[in-house]
Amino acid sequence: MDLYGALRPLIFRLDPETAHNLAFWLGERVCAWPRLPEPEFPTSLCRSAFGLDFPTPLGLAAGLDKGATLLPLWKALGFGHVEIGTVTPHPQPGNPTPRLFRFPEAGLILNRMGFNSEGAEVVAARLRGRPSGLIVGGNLGKNKETPEGQALDDYRAAYRLIAPQVDYIALNVSSPNTPGLRNLQAPEALQPLLAGMLDLRKELALERQPLLLKLAPDLAQEDLDAIVEVAVASGISGLIATNTTLDRGVVAEPLRALVEAKGAGGLSGLPLKAKAREVRRRLLASLHGRLPLVACGGLGSTADVQAALDDGAALAQIYSALIFEGPALIGRIHEGLAASGV
Ligand SMILES: Cc1cc2nc3c(=O)[nH]c(=O)nc-3n(C[C@H](O)[C@H](O)[C@H](O)COP(=O)(O)O)c2cc1C
């Protein structure tokens, strides 16, 4: 059994946010080691997507390392890319605690973190010391207090600070924990948002830097098709699907009642798998190769990642499964992919 496996019962007895903070405290110490392992990947795992060369399709999804504090560790553990954030332009505390709940038997996480963020200035300064050889994406959001009509100003303010320090940007319009955020996915709101961001990208001479859009799984098929057309017409570089779901229907009884008792928030992990895959397949069919898609949502094994890639995704990201299975999962997925000739 690996170290994480041995500590797992202890970790899961702690309050989830305490466990998170403890893991980050430890992780920061590990990052200070002078010689962290340099992961090696078989060339068969290499992927090119939106103009970037990834050593492996597997990356860490947004929301775990919101402040870009553990990049050397993620690299040493074998992620090919890490999406930091969501970063908001100004610092904000996020929602009151408790706001993070784990259901280990079901591989499920419920969160209503609400973009706790140190703010773009602090995160940008930290990114200046980022390790080489790891692709870093910056996931951006708006501050809670910013009215929906001024969301573009927030994304632009965060972009100015974060974009020069990262390899790609992801616009998060799909977190369920910031009131009104998901309304930005409506075509009439999305079109000016994307146009405004692409103008800024040009103004900052960052035209070659990929700009992606991260979507929710709770969209009707017609909405997905309409979003694809707006995204393709805008000239952005790709999509990430999906974020967490608000749909409690993905959880069967009797667990559903327990989840509902915890209150608002987005669900991730195993119960999200089928729904996220269905949304991705619809997006891929609608995209018809016009933009690359990054798969996220409920992926937790070689077979899941393989299925996402076979469906046509360019890359895959994980979050919840890493919490339940520990860092050894990364190596297991890579071994499985390499063995199957990916
Ligand atoms: C505790 C927690 C916090 C998250 N925070 C963010 C975030 O800040 N921004 C974002 O785009 N996604 C965030 N996510 C969503 C993940 O990036 C991912 O889209 C989602 O969890 C589905 O993947 P998974 O099933 O592998 O966890 C968060 C997820 C969790 C569990």
Ligand as a Chemical Component Dictionary entry (heavy atoms), coordinates in Angstrom:
data_LIG
# 
_chem_comp.id                   LIG 
_chem_comp.type                 NON-POLYMER 
_chem_comp.pdbx_formal_charge   0 
_chem_comp.three_letter_code    LIG 
# 
loop_
_chem_comp_atom.comp_id 
_chem_comp_atom.atom_id 
_chem_comp_atom.alt_atom_id 
_chem_comp_atom.type_symbol 
_chem_comp_atom.charge 
_chem_comp_atom.model_Cartn_x 
_chem_comp_atom.model_Cartn_y 
_chem_comp_atom.model_Cartn_z 
_chem_comp_atom.pdbx_ordinal 
LIG C1  C1  C 0 -13.466 21.507 -4.008  1  
LIG C2  C2  C 0 -13.538 21.853 -5.461  2  
LIG C3  C3  C 0 -13.260 23.138 -5.881  3  
LIG C4  C4  C 0 -13.328 23.469 -7.227  4  
LIG N1  N1  N 0 -13.013 24.736 -7.623  5  
LIG C5  C5  C 0 -13.019 25.046 -8.950  6  
LIG C6  C6  C 0 -12.633 26.320 -9.381  7  
LIG O1  O1  O 0 -12.238 27.177 -8.589  8  
LIG N2  N2  N 0 -12.700 26.586 -10.704 9  
LIG C7  C7  C 0 -13.092 25.652 -11.633 10 
LIG O2  O2  O 0 -13.114 25.936 -12.832 11 
LIG N3  N3  N 0 -13.452 24.415 -11.239 12 
LIG C8  C8  C 0 -13.411 24.097 -9.928  13 
LIG N4  N4  N 0 -13.773 22.845 -9.540  14 
LIG C9  C9  C 0 -14.262 21.874 -10.543 15 
LIG C10 C10 C 0 -13.166 20.945 -11.058 16 
LIG O3  O3  O 0 -12.170 21.641 -11.732 17 
LIG C11 C11 C 0 -13.775 19.908 -12.009 18 
LIG O4  O4  O 0 -14.313 20.587 -13.110 19 
LIG C12 C12 C 0 -14.873 19.087 -11.353 20 
LIG O5  O5  O 0 -14.528 18.773 -10.016 21 
LIG C13 C13 C 0 -15.132 17.798 -12.107 22 
LIG O6  O6  O 0 -13.980 16.975 -12.133 23 
LIG P1  P1  P 0 -13.782 15.744 -11.112 24 
LIG O7  O7  O 0 -15.027 14.937 -11.170 25 
LIG O8  O8  O 0 -12.549 15.036 -11.618 26 
LIG O9  O9  O 0 -13.568 16.337 -9.765  27 
LIG C14 C14 C 0 -13.705 22.487 -8.182  28 
LIG C15 C15 C 0 -13.990 21.182 -7.749  29 
LIG C16 C16 C 0 -13.901 20.850 -6.410  30 
LIG C17 C17 C 0 -14.198 19.441 -5.976  31 
# 
loop_
_chem_comp_bond.comp_id 
_chem_comp_bond.atom_id_1 
_chem_comp_bond.atom_id_2 
_chem_comp_bond.value_order 
_chem_comp_bond.pdbx_ordinal 
LIG C1  C2  SING 1  
LIG C2  C3  SING 2  
LIG C2  C16 DOUB 3  
LIG C3  C4  DOUB 4  
LIG C4  N1  SING 5  
LIG C4  C14 SING 6  
LIG N1  C5  DOUB 7  
LIG C5  C6  SING 8  
LIG C5  C8  SING 9  
LIG C6  O1  DOUB 10 
LIG C6  N2  SING 11 
LIG N2  C7  SING 12 
LIG C7  O2  DOUB 13 
LIG C7  N3  SING 14 
LIG N3  C8  DOUB 15 
LIG C8  N4  SING 16 
LIG N4  C9  SING 17 
LIG N4  C14 SING 18 
LIG C9  C10 SING 19 
LIG C10 O3  SING 20 
LIG C10 C11 SING 21 
LIG C11 O4  SING 22 
LIG C11 C12 SING 23 
LIG C12 O5  SING 24 
LIG C12 C13 SING 25 
LIG C13 O6  SING 26 
LIG O6  P1  SING 27 
LIG P1  O7  DOUB 28 
LIG P1  O8  SING 29 
LIG P1  O9  SING 30 
LIG C14 C15 DOUB 31 
LIG C15 C16 SING 32 
LIG C16 C17 SING 33 
# 
